[in-house]
């Protein structure tokens, strides 16, 4: 696995050196963050998640502090009509990915912290989770990415990508059925994940409940993979102990 990870990393770094252009990347990121197509938003989110677990930056990696054109148009509509239910761009990076797919940072890693507290018997896992809880509450995933680790870990690849996309799908359905308005109001960077939609919809209680439901779904998605990773670690420790005794 180490050799494979090293080969992939070297190949990707070589590709970045050969093809990278600051101007082209900025144009691509601007295109991604201003997109209002439902399928393109999901595609860019999936690309961001895949690149993040490989240690690379994706189009949605950093949340933009300044408003994009779609965010401005949505906010202007809400202020003019005193309602955000029929904004012109309901499915964007801001209304779906940043609002419902980044609890604990990229990959919904706040859910993994909770999963460890609920279902892990590994002391080292609990140590990492304890030190990662506060950063994860404010959407920083660095301690878990490198401490568990999640980075380059194929076991966590599926939940890392799946959990945010499931949450975005649930949110898209809720927006489409007008259960909640899209997130249009500015939310400070670092706001705890489940509160982003609540604040960004001007205090919509259903949006808050949906955020809590999404977090619970993500915990359920992460639990079996966390237990699998724990079982592999325990098996490796037992095997190492057997070799030492032999």
C-alpha positions in Angstrom: 0.0 0.0 0.0 2.9 2.3 0.8 4.5 1.7 -2.6 1.1 2.2 -4.4 0.4 5.4 -2.5 3.9 6.7 -3.3 3.5 5.9 -7.0 0.1 7.6 -7.2 1.4 10.6 -5.3 4.5 11.0 -7.6 2.3 10.5 -10.7 -0.2 13.2 -9.6 2.6 15.6 -8.6 4.3 15.1 -12.0 1.0 15.7 -13.7 0.5 18.9 -11.6 4.0 20.2 -12.5 3.5 19.5 -16.2 0.0 20.8 -16.6 -0.6 23.2 -13.7 -1.3 26.9 -14.4 -2.4 29.3 -11.8 -4.7 31.1 -14.3 -6.3 27.9 -15.6 -6.8 26.6 -12.1 -8.4 29.9 -10.9 -10.7 29.8 -14.0 -11.7 26.2 -13.3 -12.3 27.0 -9.6 -14.4 30.0 -10.5 -16.4 27.9 -13.0 -17.0 25.3 -10.3 -18.0 27.7 -7.5 -20.4 29.7 -9.8 -22.1 26.6 -11.3 -25.8 26.2 -10.5 -26.4 22.9 -12.3 -27.5 20.2 -9.9 -25.4 17.4 -11.5 -22.3 19.6 -12.0 -22.5 20.6 -8.3 -22.5 17.0 -7.3 -19.7 16.2 -9.8 -17.5 18.9 -8.5 -18.2 17.9 -4.9 -17.2 14.3 -5.7 -14.0 15.5 -7.4 -13.1 17.7 -4.4 -13.6 14.8 -2.0 -11.6 12.3 -4.1 -8.7 14.8 -4.5 -8.8 15.7 -0.8 -8.3 12.1 0.4 -5.4 11.9 -2.0 -3.9 15.1 -0.4 -4.7 17.4 -3.2 -6.8 20.5 -3.5 -10.2 20.3 -5.2 -12.5 23.0 -6.6 -14.6 23.2 -3.5 -11.7 22.7 -0.9 -11.7 26.3 0.4 -14.9 28.1 1.1 -14.9 31.5 -0.6 -15.3 34.3 1.8 -16.4 36.7 -0.9 -19.7 36.1 -2.6 -19.9 34.5 -6.0 -22.3 35.8 -8.6 -24.8 33.0 -7.8 -24.6 33.8 -4.1 -25.1 37.5 -4.7 -28.1 36.8 -7.0 -29.7 34.5 -4.5 -29.2 37.0 -1.6 -30.6 39.9 -3.6 -33.7 37.9 -4.5 -34.3 36.9 -0.9 -33.9 40.5 0.3 -36.1 41.8 -2.4 -38.9 39.2 -2.1 -38.5 38.6 1.7 -38.3 34.9 0.9 -35.6 32.5 -0.3 -37.8 29.7 -1.5 -37.7 30.7 -5.2 -34.2 32.0 -5.6 -32.8 31.7 -9.1 -29.9 29.3 -8.2 -31.1 26.8 -5.5 -28.4 24.1 -6.2 -24.9 25.5 -5.8 -21.8 24.8 -3.9 -22.9 27.2 -1.2 -26.5 25.9 -0.9 -25.6 22.1 -0.9 -21.9 21.3 -0.4 -20.8 23.9 2.1 -24.2 24.0 3.9 -24.7 20.2 4.3 -21.5 18.4 3.2 -18.7 19.8 5.3 -19.5 19.1 8.9 -16.1 18.6 10.4 -14.4 19.7 7.2 -14.1 17.9 3.9 -15.5 14.4 4.1 -18.0 15.0 7.0 -15.3 13.9 9.5 -17.3 15.2 12.5 -19.4 12.1 11.9 -16.3 9.9 12.1 -15.4 11.4 15.5 -18.9 10.6 16.7 -18.7 7.1 15.2 -15.4 6.5 17.1 -17.0 7.6 20.4 -20.0 5.3 19.8 -18.5 2.2 18.4 -14.7 2.0 18.8 -12.8 0.1 21.5 -9.4 1.2 20.3 -7.6 3.4 22.8 -5.6 5.2 20.1 -8.7 5.9 18.1 -10.3 7.6 21.1 -7.2 9.6 21.8 -7.2 10.9 18.2 -11.0 11.5 18.4 -10.6 13.4 21.6 -8.0 15.8 20.2 -9.9 16.1 16.9 -13.3 16.9 18.4 -12.9 20.7 18.9 -11.3 21.3 15.5 -14.0 19.1 13.8 -16.8 21.1 15.5 -15.4 24.1 13.7 -14.9 22.2 10.4 -11.2 21.6 10.5 -10.4 18.0 9.5 -6.5 18.1 9.7 -6.1 16.1 13.0 -8.2 13.2 11.7 -6.8 13.2 8.2 -3.3 12.6 9.5 -3.8 11.3 13.0 -6.1 8.3 12.4 -5.1 8.4 9.5 -7.9 9.0 6.9 -5.5 10.5 4.3 -4.5 7.8 1.7 -6.6 5.2 3.6 -8.6 3.1 1.1 -11.0 1.9 3.9 -12.3 5.4 4.4 -12.5 6.3 0.7 -16.1 5.2 0.3 -17.6 7.0 3.4 -15.4 10.0 2.8 -17.1 10.6 -0.6 -20.5 9.0 0.1 -21.5 10.7 3.3 -21.3 14.3 1.9 -23.0 13.3 -1.3 -25.9 11.6 0.5 -26.3 14.7 2.7 -26.4 16.9 -0.4 -28.9 14.6 -2.0 -31.2 14.8 1.0 -30.8 18.6 1.1 -31.5 18.9 -2.7 -34.8 16.9 -2.2 -35.8 19.1 0.7 -35.1 22.3 -1.3 -36.9 20.9 -4.4 -40.0 20.0 -2.3 -39.8 23.4 -0.6 -39.4 21.9 2.9 -36.5 24.4 3.4 -35.3 27.4 1.5 -31.8 27.4 0.1 -29.0 28.8 2.1 -28.6 32.4 0.9 -27.5 34.5 3.9 -23.8 34.8 4.8 -22.5 32.4 7.4 -19.1 33.0 9.2 -16.3 30.6 8.2 -15.9 28.1 11.0 -19.5 28.0 12.0 -20.3 24.5 13.5 -21.6 22.3 10.6 -25.1 21.6 11.8 -25.7 25.3 12.3 -24.6 26.5 8.8 -28.0 25.8 7.2 -29.9 27.1 10.2 -28.1 30.5 10.1 -27.9 30.6 6.3 -31.7 30.3 6.0 -32.3 33.0 8.6 -33.2 30.6 11.4 -35.3 27.9 9.6 -35.9 25.2 12.2 -36.5 22.5 9.5 -33.0 23.3 8.1 -31.5 22.8 11.6 -33.3 19.5 12.0 -32.2 18.4 8.5 -28.6 19.2 9.5 -28.9 17.0 12.5 -30.5 14.2 10.4 -27.6 14.5 7.9 -25.1 14.2 10.7 -26.8 11.1 12.0 -26.9 9.6 8.5 -23.2 10.3 8.1 -22.4 8.6 11.5 -24.3 5.5 10.3 -22.3 5.5 7.0 -19.0 5.8 8.8 -19.6 3.2 11.6 -19.1 0.0 9.6 -16.0 1.3 7.9 -14.5 2.6 11.2 -15.1 -0.9 12.7 -13.5 -2.6 9.7 -10.5 -0.3 10.0 -10.3 -1.1 13.7 -10.5 -4.8 13.1 -7.7 -4.6 10.6 -5.5 -2.7 13.1 -6.3 -5.3 15.8 -5.5 -8.2 13.5 -2.2 -6.6 12.5 -1.3 -6.1 16.2 -2.1 -9.7 17.0 0.0 -10.9 14.1 2.9 -8.7 15.1 2.6 -10.0 18.7 2.6 -13.6 17.5 5.7 -13.0 15.4 7.5 -11.5 18.4 6.6 -14.5 20.6 7.7 -16.9 17.9 
